[in-house]
Amino acid sequence: MHEHAPPSSQEQPRAADPARVNRLRRARAVFSCACDMPVDERRAFAEDACGDDSALLSLVTALLGADADSGSAWDCPSAEAQPAAAPAASLPPGYEQVRELGRGGMGVVHLCREKSTGELVAVKVVQLQGAGRSAEARFRREWRLLAKLRHQSLVSLRAAGRLECGSAYLVMEFVDGRDVRTHCREGRVQLARRLDMVRSVAEALAVAHAYGIVHRDIKPGNILVDRHGRARLIDFGAARVAHGELRSRHEHTLTGQIVGTLSYLSPEQAAGRARHADHRSDLYQLAVVAFELLSGALPYDIDGQTSAEVLRAVIAEPARALSSVMKLAEGHPADAFFAKALAKEPADRFGSAHEMAAALAELCASFSDRASRPARSAAPRRRAAR
């Protein structure tokens, strides 16, 4: 009978340190979120998000430094360096600039006049040279998605292409309006009408979801209200294709990555499980917008909290009832609606955008008798709500 010697230490796999693995996941999440901010704000955000964890801050700082040096520290959609905005002269032929509309992580958007028709359009220009493969992949994905989507509450794509200078561009329908939160607050819009605009966005999401497209960044700033009072969903730059013919086999999302805007994240996004955020994540975000438009408050009490505290609230704390922040009749259906729409588990939410739109239509009727009593003004935006 032979005795078997115990395996050598070289043959025994070394167990991963759970604390180290968790810190790496948190570092990736904070880093990915910081990369969606202007360069001069990233360090302050990282310090805020890491709190007293100096080891975590050191990791995030190293990632930000590597990103600045190489253009991309992680080959994933939200982790590329901020591409330089194209100068006003770098526009596709046939368009003349009227003014700049705004700047973001993917470049600059100009208000232009189409010379052949005289119509106003929005031209998004991104300088892709030196921005890394992930930046170009993200832009191409937005181009591909917009070309497929058709709905009155979605902005239509008119043209797209590349410029000789190395930039890429999208020419989109120009929505002459304000974001939905400003529109409702300054226009003292009736509560039922506010919900009806959210319903129309839900119907637009149903179109996107039918192609397997998950927007991932539903927030008031990405919902514009045009001169006819129609809500229009914009900016599919953070979108992901979960399934269907538009899905690319090269598309992926890093585990631990946060995609979206903190105050409007779904619990699964806040937890860094972006790859598991499906169409129900969009519906959660839209419910947060609806809650805010009705009450002027967010579902979580996060005033003055750090970014890390905001994430913890979204992940672990139950959303407060609408009746706790605005006066409602006892047993009002709004509380039941938001309890379902803001459920922590995706399986407990509305199963589809069509189902949510139908529930919103019913909820509109319950607010019709409150039409002359708009919600109180929204609280000032917080740093943590970026």
C-alpha positions as a Markdown table, in Angstrom:
| # | Residue | x | y | z |
|---|---|---|---|---|
| 1 | Met | 0.0 | 0.0 | 0.0 |
| 2 | His | 1.5 | 3.2 | -1.1 |
| 3 | Glu | 1.1 | 6.4 | 0.8 |
| 4 | His | 0.4 | 9.4 | -1.4 |
| 5 | Ala | 2.3 | 12.5 | -0.5 |
| 6 | Pro | 0.3 | 15.6 | -0.1 |
| 7 | Pro | 0.4 | 17.9 | -3.2 |
| 8 | Ser | 3.1 | 20.4 | -3.1 |
| 9 | Ser | 2.3 | 24.0 | -2.5 |
| 10 | Gln | 3.1 | 24.7 | -6.2 |
| 11 | Glu | 0.2 | 22.4 | -7.2 |
| 12 | Gln | -2.3 | 24.1 | -4.9 |
| 13 | Pro | -4.1 | 27.0 | -6.5 |
| 14 | Arg | -3.8 | 30.1 | -4.4 |
| 15 | Ala | -7.1 | 31.3 | -3.1 |
| 16 | Ala | -8.1 | 34.8 | -4.1 |
| 17 | Asp | -8.2 | 37.4 | -1.3 |
| 18 | Pro | -11.9 | 38.3 | -1.1 |
| 19 | Ala | -11.1 | 41.8 | 0.2 |
| 20 | Arg | -8.7 | 42.4 | -2.7 |
| 21 | Val | -11.1 | 41.2 | -5.3 |
| 22 | Asn | -13.9 | 43.4 | -3.9 |
| 23 | Arg | -11.6 | 46.4 | -3.9 |
| 24 | Leu | -10.6 | 45.8 | -7.5 |
| 25 | Arg | -14.3 | 45.6 | -8.5 |
| 26 | Arg | -15.0 | 48.8 | -6.6 |
| 27 | Ala | -12.0 | 50.5 | -8.3 |
| 28 | Arg | -13.3 | 49.5 | -11.7 |
| 29 | Ala | -16.7 | 50.8 | -10.9 |
| 30 | Val | -15.5 | 54.2 | -9.6 |
| 31 | Phe | -13.0 | 54.5 | -12.5 |
| 32 | Ser | -15.7 | 53.8 | -15.2 |
| 33 | Cys | -18.0 | 56.4 | -13.6 |
| 34 | Ala | -15.2 | 59.0 | -13.4 |
| 35 | Cys | -14.4 | 58.5 | -17.1 |
| 36 | Asp | -17.8 | 59.8 | -18.0 |
| 37 | Met | -17.0 | 63.1 | -16.3 |
| 38 | Pro | -14.8 | 66.1 | -17.5 |
| 39 | Val | -11.1 | 65.5 | -16.9 |
| 40 | Asp | -10.8 | 68.3 | -14.4 |
| 41 | Glu | -13.5 | 66.8 | -12.2 |
| 42 | Arg | -12.4 | 63.2 | -12.1 |
| 43 | Arg | -9.9 | 63.4 | -9.2 |
| 44 | Ala | -12.5 | 65.1 | -6.9 |
| 45 | Phe | -15.1 | 62.6 | -7.9 |
| 46 | Ala | -12.7 | 59.7 | -7.1 |
| 47 | Glu | -11.8 | 61.2 | -3.7 |
| 48 | Asp | -15.5 | 61.6 | -2.9 |
| 49 | Ala | -16.5 | 58.1 | -4.0 |
| 50 | Cys | -13.6 | 56.4 | -2.2 |
| 51 | Gly | -14.1 | 58.1 | 1.1 |
| 52 | Asp | -11.5 | 57.0 | 3.7 |
| 53 | Asp | -10.4 | 54.0 | 1.7 |
| 54 | Ser | -6.9 | 55.2 | 0.7 |
| 55 | Ala | -6.0 | 51.8 | -0.9 |
| 56 | Leu | -9.1 | 52.1 | -3.2 |
| 57 | Leu | -8.3 | 55.7 | -4.1 |
| 58 | Ser | -4.7 | 54.7 | -4.9 |
| 59 | Leu | -6.1 | 52.0 | -7.4 |
| 60 | Val | -8.5 | 54.4 | -9.0 |
| 61 | Thr | -5.8 | 57.1 | -9.3 |
| 62 | Ala | -3.5 | 54.6 | -11.0 |
| 63 | Leu | -6.3 | 53.7 | -13.5 |
| 64 | Leu | -7.0 | 57.3 | -14.3 |
| 65 | Gly | -3.3 | 57.9 | -14.8 |
| 66 | Ala | -3.0 | 54.9 | -17.1 |
| 67 | Asp | -6.1 | 56.1 | -19.0 |
| 68 | Ala | -4.6 | 59.5 | -19.5 |
| 69 | Asp | -1.3 | 58.1 | -20.8 |
| 70 | Ser | -2.6 | 55.4 | -23.1 |
| 71 | Gly | -6.1 | 56.6 | -24.1 |
| 72 | Ser | -7.7 | 53.5 | -22.7 |
| 73 | Ala | -7.0 | 51.6 | -19.5 |
| 74 | Trp | -9.9 | 49.1 | -20.0 |
| 75 | Asp | -11.1 | 48.2 | -23.4 |
| 76 | Cys | -14.8 | 48.8 | -22.7 |
| 77 | Pro | -17.4 | 51.4 | -23.9 |
| 78 | Ser | -17.3 | 53.8 | -21.0 |
| 79 | Ala | -13.6 | 53.7 | -20.1 |
| 80 | Glu | -12.1 | 55.6 | -23.0 |
| 81 | Ala | -10.3 | 58.9 | -22.6 |
| 82 | Gln | -12.4 | 62.0 | -23.3 |
| 83 | Pro | -12.0 | 62.7 | -27.1 |
| 84 | Ala | -11.1 | 66.2 | -28.0 |
| 85 | Ala | -14.1 | 68.2 | -29.3 |
| 86 | Ala | -14.1 | 69.0 | -33.0 |
| 87 | Pro | -13.6 | 72.7 | -33.9 |
| 88 | Ala | -16.6 | 74.4 | -35.4 |
| 89 | Ala | -15.0 | 74.3 | -38.9 |
| 90 | Ser | -14.8 | 70.4 | -38.7 |
| 91 | Leu | -18.4 | 69.9 | -40.0 |
| 92 | Pro | -19.7 | 67.7 | -42.8 |
| 93 | Pro | -20.1 | 69.5 | -46.1 |
| 94 | Gly | -23.5 | 71.1 | -46.7 |
| 95 | Tyr | -23.9 | 72.3 | -43.1 |
| 96 | Glu | -23.1 | 75.6 | -41.5 |
| 97 | Gln | -22.8 | 76.2 | -37.8 |
| 98 | Val | -25.4 | 78.3 | -36.0 |
| 99 | Arg | -24.1 | 77.7 | -32.5 |
| 100 | Glu | -22.7 | 75.1 | -30.2 |
| 101 | Leu | -25.4 | 73.1 | -28.3 |
| 102 | Gly | -23.2 | 71.3 | -25.8 |
| 103 | Arg | -20.2 | 69.1 | -25.1 |
| 104 | Gly | -20.0 | 65.7 | -23.5 |
| 105 | Gly | -17.8 | 62.6 | -23.2 |
| 106 | Met | -18.1 | 61.7 | -26.9 |
| 107 | Gly | -17.5 | 65.2 | -28.4 |
| 108 | Val | -19.4 | 68.3 | -29.3 |
| 109 | Val | -22.9 | 68.9 | -30.7 |
| 110 | His | -23.5 | 71.8 | -33.0 |
| 111 | Leu | -26.8 | 73.4 | -34.1 |
| 112 | Cys | -26.4 | 73.7 | -37.9 |
| 113 | Arg | -28.4 | 74.8 | -40.9 |
| 114 | Glu | -28.7 | 72.4 | -43.8 |
| 115 | Lys | -27.7 | 74.5 | -46.8 |
| 116 | Ser | -29.9 | 72.5 | -49.3 |
| 117 | Thr | -33.1 | 72.8 | -47.2 |
| 118 | Gly | -32.5 | 75.6 | -44.8 |
| 119 | Glu | -33.6 | 73.3 | -41.9 |
| 120 | Leu | -32.0 | 73.3 | -38.5 |
| 121 | Val | -30.3 | 70.0 | -37.5 |
| 122 | Ala | -28.1 | 68.8 | -34.7 |
| 123 | Val | -24.6 | 67.6 | -35.8 |
| 124 | Lys | -22.7 | 65.5 | -33.3 |
| 125 | Val | -18.9 | 65.5 | -34.1 |
| 126 | Val | -16.5 | 63.2 | -32.4 |
| 127 | Gln | -12.7 | 63.2 | -32.8 |
| 128 | Leu | -11.8 | 59.6 | -32.9 |
| 129 | Gln | -8.1 | 59.8 | -33.6 |
| 130 | Gly | -6.2 | 58.9 | -30.4 |
| 131 | Ala | -9.4 | 58.0 | -28.6 |
| 132 | Gly | -9.0 | 54.3 | -28.8 |
| 133 | Arg | -10.9 | 51.5 | -30.5 |
| 134 | Ser | -13.6 | 51.5 | -27.8 |
| 135 | Ala | -14.5 | 55.1 | -28.6 |
| 136 | Glu | -14.9 | 54.4 | -32.3 |
| 137 | Ala | -16.9 | 51.2 | -31.5 |
| 138 | Arg | -19.2 | 53.2 | -29.2 |
| 139 | Phe | -19.8 | 55.8 | -31.8 |
| 140 | Arg | -20.5 | 53.3 | -34.6 |
| 141 | Arg | -22.9 | 51.5 | -32.3 |
| 142 | Glu | -24.9 | 54.7 | -31.7 |
| 143 | Trp | -24.9 | 55.3 | -35.4 |
| 144 | Arg | -26.2 | 51.8 | -36.1 |
| 145 | Leu | -28.9 | 52.0 | -33.4 |
| 146 | Leu | -30.3 | 55.3 | -34.4 |
| 147 | Ala | -30.6 | 54.3 | -38.1 |
| 148 | Lys | -33.0 | 51.5 | -37.0 |
| 149 | Leu | -35.2 | 53.3 | -34.6 |
| 150 | Arg | -38.4 | 55.0 | -35.7 |
| 151 | His | -40.9 | 56.5 | -33.3 |
| 152 | Gln | -42.4 | 60.0 | -32.8 |
| 153 | Ser | -40.8 | 60.2 | -29.3 |
| 154 | Leu | -37.3 | 59.3 | -30.7 |
| 155 | Val | -35.0 | 61.6 | -32.5 |
| 156 | Ser | -34.4 | 60.5 | -36.1 |
| 157 | Leu | -31.0 | 60.1 | -37.8 |
| 158 | Arg | -30.6 | 62.0 | -41.1 |
| 159 | Ala | -27.0 | 61.3 | -42.0 |
| 160 | Ala | -23.7 | 59.9 | -40.7 |
| 161 | Gly | -20.2 | 59.5 | -41.9 |
| 162 | Arg | -16.5 | 60.3 | -41.5 |
| 163 | Leu | -14.6 | 63.5 | -42.2 |
| 164 | Glu | -11.2 | 63.8 | -43.7 |
| 165 | Cys | -9.8 | 65.2 | -40.5 |
| 166 | Gly | -10.5 | 61.9 | -38.8 |
| 167 | Ser | -13.7 | 62.9 | -37.0 |
| 168 | Ala | -17.0 | 61.1 | -37.3 |
| 169 | Tyr | -20.4 | 62.7 | -37.3 |
| 170 | Leu | -24.1 | 62.1 | -36.9 |
| 171 | Val | -26.7 | 64.5 | -38.4 |
| 172 | Met | -29.9 | 64.3 | -36.3 |
| 173 | Glu | -33.2 | 65.9 | -36.2 |
| 174 | Phe | -33.0 | 69.1 | -34.0 |
| 175 | Val | -35.4 | 69.2 | -31.1 |
| 176 | Asp | -36.1 | 72.8 | -30.2 |
| 177 | Gly | -37.0 | 72.5 | -26.6 |
| 178 | Arg | -36.0 | 72.0 | -23.0 |
| 179 | Asp | -35.3 | 69.0 | -20.8 |
| 180 | Val | -38.5 | 67.5 | -19.3 |
| 181 | Arg | -37.7 | 68.5 | -15.7 |
| 182 | Thr | -37.2 | 72.2 | -16.7 |
| 183 | His | -40.2 | 72.1 | -19.0 |
| 184 | Cys | -42.5 | 70.8 | -16.2 |
| 185 | Arg | -41.2 | 73.0 | -13.4 |
| 186 | Glu | -41.1 | 76.3 | -15.3 |
| 187 | Gly | -44.3 | 75.6 | -17.3 |
| 188 | Arg | -46.2 | 74.4 | -14.2 |
| 189 | Val | -47.4 | 71.5 | -16.3 |
| 190 | Gln | -50.3 | 69.5 | -15.0 |
| 191 | Leu | -49.5 | 66.2 | -13.2 |
| 192 | Ala | -51.5 | 64.1 | -15.6 |
| 193 | Arg | -49.7 | 65.6 | -18.5 |
| 194 | Arg | -46.3 | 64.9 | -16.9 |
| 195 | Leu | -47.2 | 61.3 | -16.6 |
| 196 | Asp | -48.5 | 61.2 | -20.2 |
| 197 | Met | -45.1 | 62.4 | -21.4 |
| 198 | Val | -43.4 | 59.6 | -19.5 |
| 199 | Arg | -45.9 | 57.2 | -21.0 |
| 200 | Ser | -44.9 | 58.3 | -24.5 |
| 201 | Val | -41.2 | 57.7 | -23.6 |
| 202 | Ala | -42.2 | 54.2 | -22.4 |
| 203 | Glu | -43.7 | 53.5 | -25.8 |
| 204 | Ala | -40.6 | 54.7 | -27.5 |
| 205 | Leu | -38.5 | 52.4 | -25.3 |
| 206 | Ala | -40.8 | 49.5 | -26.4 |
| 207 | Val | -39.5 | 50.1 | -30.0 |
| 208 | Ala | -35.9 | 50.2 | -28.9 |
| 209 | His | -36.4 | 47.1 | -26.7 |
| 210 | Ala | -37.9 | 45.2 | -29.6 |
| 211 | Tyr | -34.5 | 45.5 | -31.3 |
| 212 | Gly | -32.8 | 44.3 | -28.1 |
| 213 | Ile | -31.5 | 47.9 | -27.4 |
| 214 | Val | -31.1 | 48.9 | -23.8 |
| 215 | His | -30.7 | 52.7 | -23.4 |
| 216 | Arg | -29.0 | 52.6 | -19.9 |
| 217 | Asp | -29.1 | 56.3 | -19.3 |
| 218 | Ile | -32.7 | 57.4 | -18.9 |
| 219 | Lys | -32.7 | 60.7 | -17.0 |
| 220 | Pro | -34.5 | 64.1 | -17.4 |
| 221 | Gly | -31.6 | 65.6 | -19.4 |
| 222 | Asn | -32.0 | 62.9 | -22.0 |
| 223 | Ile | -35.7 | 63.6 | -22.5 |
| 224 | Leu | -36.5 | 66.8 | -24.4 |
| 225 | Val | -39.9 | 68.4 | -24.9 |
| 226 | Asp | -40.3 | 70.0 | -28.3 |
| 227 | Arg | -42.5 | 73.0 | -29.2 |
| 228 | His | -45.5 | 70.8 | -29.7 |
| 229 | Gly | -45.2 | 69.4 | -26.1 |
| 230 | Arg | -44.0 | 66.0 | -27.2 |
| 231 | Ala | -41.4 | 64.3 | -25.1 |
| 232 | Arg | -38.4 | 63.0 | -27.1 |
| 233 | Leu | -35.8 | 60.5 | -25.9 |
| 234 | Ile | -32.3 | 61.3 | -27.0 |
| 235 | Asp | -28.7 | 60.1 | -26.6 |
| 236 | Phe | -28.2 | 56.4 | -27.2 |
| 237 | Gly | -24.4 | 56.8 | -26.7 |
| 238 | Ala | -24.4 | 54.5 | -23.6 |
| 239 | Ala | -26.8 | 52.0 | -25.1 |
| 240 | Arg | -26.2 | 48.3 | -25.2 |
| 241 | Val | -27.6 | 45.7 | -27.5 |
| 242 | Ala | -28.7 | 42.7 | -25.4 |
| 243 | His | -30.0 | 40.5 | -28.2 |
| 244 | Gly | -31.2 | 40.6 | -31.8 |
| 245 | Glu | -29.8 | 41.3 | -35.2 |
| 246 | Leu | -28.0 | 44.5 | -34.1 |
| 247 | Arg | -25.9 | 42.7 | -31.4 |
| 248 | Ser | -22.2 | 42.5 | -32.2 |
| 249 | Arg | -20.1 | 39.5 | -31.0 |
| 250 | His | -17.4 | 42.0 | -30.0 |
| 251 | Glu | -19.7 | 44.0 | -27.7 |
| 252 | His | -19.1 | 43.5 | -24.0 |
| 253 | Thr | -19.4 | 45.3 | -20.7 |
| 254 | Leu | -16.8 | 44.9 | -18.0 |
| 255 | Thr | -18.0 | 43.3 | -14.8 |
| 256 | Gly | -18.0 | 46.0 | -12.1 |
| 257 | Gln | -18.5 | 48.8 | -14.6 |
| 258 | Ile | -21.1 | 51.5 | -13.9 |
| 259 | Val | -23.0 | 52.9 | -16.9 |
| 260 | Gly | -25.4 | 55.8 | -16.4 |
| 261 | Thr | -26.0 | 58.8 | -14.1 |
| 262 | Leu | -25.8 | 58.0 | -10.4 |
| 263 | Ser | -29.2 | 59.3 | -9.2 |
| 264 | Tyr | -31.1 | 57.4 | -11.9 |
| 265 | Leu | -29.2 | 54.1 | -11.8 |
| 266 | Ser | -31.1 | 50.9 | -11.4 |
| 267 | Pro | -29.9 | 48.7 | -8.5 |
| 268 | Glu | -28.2 | 46.3 | -10.8 |
| 269 | Gln | -26.3 | 49.2 | -12.5 |
| 270 | Ala | -25.3 | 50.7 | -9.1 |
| 271 | Ala | -24.0 | 47.3 | -8.1 |
| 272 | Gly | -21.7 | 47.2 | -11.1 |
| 273 | Arg | -23.6 | 44.5 | -12.9 |
| 274 | Ala | -24.1 | 46.5 | -16.1 |
| 275 | Arg | -24.0 | 43.4 | -18.3 |
| 276 | His | -27.1 | 42.1 | -16.4 |
| 277 | Ala | -29.0 | 45.4 | -16.9 |
| 278 | Asp | -31.7 | 44.5 | -19.4 |
| 279 | His | -34.8 | 46.4 | -20.6 |
| 280 | Arg | -36.2 | 46.3 | -17.0 |
| 281 | Ser | -33.3 | 48.5 | -16.0 |
| 282 | Asp | -34.5 | 51.2 | -18.4 |
| 283 | Leu | -38.0 | 50.9 | -17.0 |
| 284 | Tyr | -36.6 | 51.4 | -13.4 |
| 285 | Gln | -34.8 | 54.6 | -14.6 |
| 286 | Leu | -37.9 | 55.9 | -16.3 |
| 287 | Ala | -39.9 | 55.3 | -13.0 |
| 288 | Val | -37.3 | 57.4 | -11.2 |
| 289 | Val | -37.9 | 60.2 | -13.7 |
| 290 | Ala | -41.7 | 59.9 | -13.3 |
| 291 | Phe | -41.3 | 60.0 | -9.5 |
| 292 | Glu | -39.3 | 63.2 | -9.7 |
| 293 | Leu | -41.6 | 64.9 | -12.2 |
| 294 | Leu | -44.6 | 64.3 | -9.9 |
| 295 | Ser | -43.0 | 65.1 | -6.5 |
| 296 | Gly | -39.9 | 67.2 | -7.2 |
| 297 | Ala | -37.9 | 64.7 | -5.2 |
| 298 | Leu | -36.0 | 61.5 | -5.9 |
| 299 | Pro | -37.1 | 58.0 | -4.5 |
| 300 | Tyr | -34.1 | 58.1 | -2.2 |
| 301 | Asp | -33.1 | 60.8 | 0.4 |
| 302 | Ile | -29.6 | 61.5 | -0.9 |
| 303 | Asp | -29.2 | 65.2 | -0.3 |
| 304 | Gly | -25.6 | 65.9 | 0.7 |
| 305 | Gln | -24.5 | 62.3 | 0.4 |
| 306 | Thr | -21.3 | 61.2 | -1.3 |
| 307 | Ser | -21.4 | 59.2 | -4.5 |
| 308 | Ala | -20.6 | 56.0 | -2.7 |
| 309 | Glu | -23.5 | 56.6 | -0.3 |
| 310 | Val | -25.8 | 57.2 | -3.2 |
| 311 | Leu | -24.8 | 53.9 | -4.7 |
| 312 | Arg | -25.4 | 52.1 | -1.4 |
| 313 | Ala | -28.9 | 53.7 | -1.1 |
| 314 | Val | -29.9 | 52.6 | -4.6 |
| 315 | Ile | -28.7 | 49.1 | -4.0 |
| 316 | Ala | -29.9 | 48.5 | -0.5 |
| 317 | Glu | -32.5 | 51.0 | 0.7 |
| 318 | Pro | -36.2 | 50.6 | -0.3 |
| 319 | Ala | -37.5 | 53.4 | -2.5 |
| 320 | Arg | -39.8 | 55.7 | -0.5 |
| 321 | Ala | -43.5 | 55.9 | -1.2 |
| 322 | Leu | -44.7 | 58.8 | -3.4 |
| 323 | Ser | -47.2 | 59.6 | -0.7 |
| 324 | Ser | -44.3 | 60.3 | 1.7 |
| 325 | Val | -43.1 | 63.3 | -0.4 |
| 326 | Met | -46.3 | 64.7 | -1.8 |
| 327 | Lys | -49.9 | 64.7 | -0.6 |
| 328 | Leu | -52.0 | 61.9 | -2.0 |
| 329 | Ala | -55.4 | 60.4 | -1.1 |
| 330 | Glu | -55.2 | 57.3 | 1.1 |
| 331 | Gly | -54.8 | 54.2 | -1.1 |
| 332 | His | -53.9 | 56.2 | -4.2 |
| 333 | Pro | -52.7 | 53.9 | -7.0 |
| 334 | Ala | -49.5 | 55.8 | -7.4 |
| 335 | Asp | -47.9 | 54.1 | -4.4 |
| 336 | Ala | -48.6 | 50.7 | -5.8 |
| 337 | Phe | -47.3 | 51.7 | -9.2 |
| 338 | Phe | -44.0 | 53.0 | -7.9 |
| 339 | Ala | -43.6 | 50.0 | -5.5 |
| 340 | Lys | -43.6 | 47.8 | -8.6 |
| 341 | Ala | -41.7 | 50.0 | -10.9 |
| 342 | Leu | -38.9 | 50.7 | -8.4 |
| 343 | Ala | -38.6 | 47.1 | -7.1 |
| 344 | Lys | -35.0 | 46.1 | -6.3 |
| 345 | Glu | -35.3 | 42.8 | -8.3 |
| 346 | Pro | -35.9 | 43.1 | -12.0 |
| 347 | Ala | -38.3 | 40.2 | -11.9 |
| 348 | Asp | -40.6 | 42.2 | -9.6 |
| 349 | Arg | -40.9 | 45.1 | -12.0 |
| 350 | Phe | -43.0 | 45.6 | -15.1 |
| 351 | Gly | -42.1 | 43.0 | -17.6 |
| 352 | Ser | -42.1 | 45.2 | -20.6 |
| 353 | Ala | -42.3 | 48.8 | -21.7 |
| 354 | His | -45.7 | 48.2 | -23.2 |
| 355 | Glu | -47.0 | 47.0 | -19.8 |
| 356 | Met | -45.5 | 50.0 | -18.0 |
| 357 | Ala | -47.0 | 52.4 | -20.6 |
| 358 | Ala | -50.5 | 50.9 | -20.1 |
| 359 | Ala | -50.1 | 51.2 | -16.3 |
| 360 | Leu | -49.0 | 54.9 | -16.8 |
| 361 | Ala | -52.1 | 55.6 | -18.9 |
| 362 | Glu | -54.2 | 54.3 | -16.0 |
| 363 | Leu | -52.3 | 56.3 | -13.5 |
| 364 | Cys | -52.8 | 59.5 | -15.6 |
| 365 | Ala | -56.5 | 59.2 | -15.1 |
| 366 | Ser | -56.0 | 59.1 | -11.3 |
| 367 | Phe | -54.2 | 62.4 | -11.4 |
| 368 | Ser | -56.7 | 64.2 | -13.7 |
| 369 | Asp | -58.6 | 65.7 | -10.7 |
| 370 | Arg | -55.3 | 67.1 | -9.5 |
| 371 | Ala | -54.5 | 68.7 | -12.8 |
| 372 | Ser | -54.3 | 72.3 | -11.4 |
| 373 | Arg | -51.9 | 71.3 | -8.6 |
| 374 | Pro | -48.4 | 70.8 | -10.0 |
| 375 | Ala | -45.7 | 69.2 | -7.8 |
| 376 | Arg | -43.3 | 71.4 | -5.8 |
| 377 | Ser | -40.1 | 72.5 | -7.5 |
| 378 | Ala | -37.3 | 70.0 | -7.6 |
| 379 | Ala | -34.6 | 70.4 | -5.1 |
| 380 | Pro | -31.3 | 71.8 | -6.4 |
| 381 | Arg | -29.1 | 69.3 | -8.1 |
| 382 | Arg | -26.5 | 67.7 | -5.9 |
| 383 | Arg | -22.9 | 66.8 | -6.7 |
| 384 | Ala | -23.6 | 63.2 | -5.9 |
| 385 | Ala | -26.4 | 63.1 | -8.5 |
| 386 | Arg | -24.0 | 63.5 | -11.4 |
